[in-house]
C-alpha cells in the first residue's frame, strides 16, 4: 500500500510536468520491463526442461554399486601402520 501511494504521488508529480518525477517513472518502467523480460525468458527456458524431464532417468541407468564392488579409486589405499 505504501509503495502504491508513493507511485501515485510520483505519477501525479509527473503529470504536473516535473522532470525528476518523469525520470523516476521512466527508470521504474525500465526496471519493470527488464524484470518482466527476464521472467518471460526464464519461463521459455524452464518449460522445455520440465516437459523433457524423466523423473526415473537416474534409476533406469542402474547403480554403480550394483555389482557389489567399490568404485575405482583415484588413489590406492594406504597401509594404516605407516
Contact map, one row per residue, 1 for C-alpha under 8 A:
1111100000000000000000000000000000000000000000000000000000000000000000000000000000
1111110000000000000000000000000000000000000000000000000000000000000000000000000000
1111111000000000000000000000000000000000000000000000000000000000000000000000000000
1111111100000000000000000000000000000000000000000000000000000000000000000000000000
1111111110000000000000000000000000000000000000000000000000000000000000000000000000
0111111111000000000000000000000000000000000000000000000000000000000000000000000000
0011111111100000000000000000000000000000000000000000000000000000000000000000000000
0001111111110000000000000000000000000000000000000000000000000000000000000000000000
0000111111111000000000000000000000000000000000000000000000000000000000000000000000
0000011111111100000011011000000000000000000000000000000000000000000000000000000000
0000001111111110000011001000000000000000000000000000000000000000000000000000000000
0000000111111111000000000000000000000000000000000000000000000000000000000000000000
0000000011111111110011000000000000000000000000000000000000000000000000000000000000
0000000001111111111111001000000000000000000000000000000000000000000000000000000000
0000000000111111110000000000000000000000000000000000000000000000000000000000000000
0000000000011111110000000000000000000000000000000000000000000000000000000000000000
0000000000001111111001000000000000000000000000000000000000000000000000000000000000
0000000000001111111111000000000000000000000000000000000000000000000000000000000000
0000000000000100111111100000000000000000000000000000000000000000000000000000000000
0000000000000100011111110000000000000000000000000000000000000000000000000000000000
0000000001101100011111111000000000000000000000000000000000000000000000000000000000
0000000001101100111111111100000000000000000000000000000000000000000000000000000000
0000000000000000001111111110000000000000000000000000000000000000000000000000000000
0000000001000000000111111111000000000000000000000000000000000000000000000000000000
0000000001100100000011111111100000000000000000000000000000000000000000000000000000
0000000000000000000001111111110000000000000000000000000000000000000000000000000000
0000000000000000000000111111111000000000000000000000000000000000000000000000000000
0000000000000000000000011111111100000000000000000000000000000000000000000000000000
0000000000000000000000001111111110000000000000000000000000000000000000000000000000
0000000000000000000000000111111111000000000000000000000000000000000000000000000000
0000000000000000000000000011111111100000000000000000000000000000000000000000000000
0000000000000000000000000001111111110000000000000000000000000000000000000000000000
0000000000000000000000000000111111111000000000000000000000000000000000000000000000
0000000000000000000000000000011111111100000000000000000000000000000000000000000000
0000000000000000000000000000001111111110000000000000000000000000000000000000000000
0000000000000000000000000000000111111111000000000000000000000000000000000000000000
0000000000000000000000000000000011111111100000000000000000000000000000000000000000
0000000000000000000000000000000001111111110000000000000000000000000000000000000000
0000000000000000000000000000000000111111111000000000000000000000000000000000000000
0000000000000000000000000000000000011111111100000000000000000000000000000000000000
0000000000000000000000000000000000001111111110000000000000000000000000000000000000
0000000000000000000000000000000000000111111111000000000000000000000000000000000000
0000000000000000000000000000000000000011111111100000000000000000000000000000000000
0000000000000000000000000000000000000001111111110000000000000000000000000000000000
0000000000000000000000000000000000000000111111111000000000000000000000000000000000
0000000000000000000000000000000000000000011111111100000000000000000000000000000000
0000000000000000000000000000000000000000001111111110000000000000000000000000000000
0000000000000000000000000000000000000000000111111111000000000000000000000000000000
0000000000000000000000000000000000000000000011111111100000000000000000000000000000
0000000000000000000000000000000000000000000001111111100000000000000000000000000000
0000000000000000000000000000000000000000000000111111100000000000000000000000000000
0000000000000000000000000000000000000000000000011111110000000000000000000000000000
0000000000000000000000000000000000000000000000001111111000000000000000000000000000
0000000000000000000000000000000000000000000000000001111110000000000000000000000000
0000000000000000000000000000000000000000000000000000111111000000000000000000000000
0000000000000000000000000000000000000000000000000000011111110000000000000000000000
0000000000000000000000000000000000000000000000000000011111111000000000000000000000
0000000000000000000000000000000000000000000000000000001111111100000000000000000000
0000000000000000000000000000000000000000000000000000000111111110000000000000000000
0000000000000000000000000000000000000000000000000000000111111100000000000000000000
0000000000000000000000000000000000000000000000000000000011111110000000000000000000
0000000000000000000000000000000000000000000000000000000001111111010000000000000000
0000000000000000000000000000000000000000000000000000000000101111110000000000000000
0000000000000000000000000000000000000000000000000000000000000111111000100000000000
0000000000000000000000000000000000000000000000000000000000000011111111100000000000
0000000000000000000000000000000000000000000000000000000000000111111110000000000000
0000000000000000000000000000000000000000000000000000000000000001111110000000000000
0000000000000000000000000000000000000000000000000000000000000000111111000000000000
0000000000000000000000000000000000000000000000000000000000000000111111100000000000
0000000000000000000000000000000000000000000000000000000000000000100111110000000000
0000000000000000000000000000000000000000000000000000000000000001100011111000000000
0000000000000000000000000000000000000000000000000000000000000000000001111100000000
0000000000000000000000000000000000000000000000000000000000000000000000111111000000
0000000000000000000000000000000000000000000000000000000000000000000000011111000000
0000000000000000000000000000000000000000000000000000000000000000000000001111100000
0000000000000000000000000000000000000000000000000000000000000000000000001111110000
0000000000000000000000000000000000000000000000000000000000000000000000000011111000
0000000000000000000000000000000000000000000000000000000000000000000000000001111100
0000000000000000000000000000000000000000000000000000000000000000000000000000111111
0000000000000000000000000000000000000000000000000000000000000000000000000000011111
0000000000000000000000000000000000000000000000000000000000000000000000000000001111
0000000000000000000000000000000000000000000000000000000000000000000000000000001111
